Amino acid sequence: MFTPVRRRIRTAALALSTMAALALGATATSGAAAAPAAAKQGPTSVAYVEVNNKSMLNVGKYTLTNGGANVFDIAVIFAANINYDAGTKAGTLYFNPNVQSVLDNAATQIRPLQQKGIKVVLSVLGNHQGSGFANFPSQQAASTFAKQLSDTVTKYGLDGIDFDDEYADYGNNGTAQPNASSFVYLVSALRANMPAKIISLYNIGPAASRLSYGGVDVTSKFDYAWNPYYGSWQVPGIALPKSKLSPAAVQIGGTSQSTAASLAARTVSEGYGVFLTYNLDGADRTADVSAFTRGLYGSDAHYTP
């Protein structure tokens, strides 16, 4: 059986929003230019990392034994939140202490991955407060949140934003239910703010089915979309080319190696260009990772502690 919703371990206590820091206009110091990664033929591999209890640096510890290329191409910081701001009655960006620590320590937690040629993206999801990507009270509110996201990308030198519309608990705090316009306004504004950065969609929740409004379809504004159900095959319901989709999703250490191998083989045989993984931890997962790299790239994985 597959796991329909990821297990998240998040800090229970809520802290004040960190957006005041963004308002100061601080800009991240750019890391050193990325070293050319060893050439790799095959799908783009994505690794979500639960930074509440795991290190982003784990993503850079796996290479292919044949050629030495990085196993993973995109590392996702999991996760920031969209919280409810009682003053503005709209969503605001929030970082729990663990996410904030990763961002504040970008020089040691993010730049080493980027210098290997691995893109680092920030995932954002709901926090049980009623605010989500699909119920902004106005286009201006959606644009304000988009600016908070793009300011974060700029400030911390990130490579993009990932949307995950779970745990919003729409209706809490007197918030509205999802509407047709909000996510279109949000994605449109974010793409305008950061035309060359990654915008990805974890294909779940009300936002994922609300991609068109008022004659505007934001499908083409996404770089990637992936299946949210680990251990399964499900083509995301978004009209992106196969090269930008991951119908396969595996939880490292949670999905059997035989299933991971089968999903990798199917990804290649059916011509899809992305392979999603979740929950990479600090243990030596060579066997789990090799289970899918053989099918994706024709090579075992090598782990460097």
C-alpha angles and dihedrals in degrees: 000000000000125000107248096199129025119246110240126196107202134170105266098213117077120223131201116284116271093215091102086072091053090051089064088070096233114170127210119246106245115247122234115287112277115261112239107268118228110266116267129184117208143048126340109259120215127198123194113203124199097221093189087081109000135065125245088217090073088077091066095052097080125079134162115263088219106067100346098253121155113269091213125052100180128037117197121206105220110233156005119155142227105229131187117258108206091198098056094025089226141095122288131187117257133184120198114220093267095051090044090053092054091050095044089050096046090136091066103023105038111018094060089060094045090049087058089053096258116138116227118212131182117229118211126197141162125283105206092265101110098257119115142149092268104054110053109150093226144005088255091057090051091049091049091054091046089056091051088055096046091044088055092051090051097043096051099033096244128164100228153308132281120204119215112174099199133120095018091128091206111217097036115126088021092293123156128258118253117293133197099247109047102078092043090053091046098049093043092053093044093051090049089051095049110022095169100043131093120267113183135180127220092206102233141097134031094305093059091063096045104071100130132058137153093000093309119117114189096191093106091052091070122087095197143004128191144192112261097203113091119222092021144094116235125150109226112247096238126106098240122131117268089253089068099045135086112198088169123076128176134183107219108236090008103064114065117252091238091055092046090051092049093049091049092051091049092049090058098039092051094044103245119155106209135059119194126210131178139199102022106181137185098270122102100268096173094130093049093045094044088053089072102026091063090060096039101041108008092245142097119242125248122212122211113192 
